[in-house]
Amino acid sequence: MSITILDIHSVVYGAHKGNPIYKCGFPISGVAKVFGIINGLLNRDDFALCFDGDSIIKKRIIS
């Protein structure tokens, strides 16, 4: 069994720097990318979303 871990910070940063899209002056490309990936993963039972915080757990999970 495998699990897909989606690092939200990396996806948002990469989407905004790679193809910035603005709507009413706000950058939306990162959020659109995250929702697109989540939409593709909804048919799977084994994915997790990771967000940065005070103590970064995702580094321990990935390694």
Secondary structure, DSSP 8 states (H G I E B T S, - for coil): ---EEEEHHHHHHHHHHHS--EETTEE-HHHHHHHHHHHHHTT-S-EEEE---SS--HHHHH-
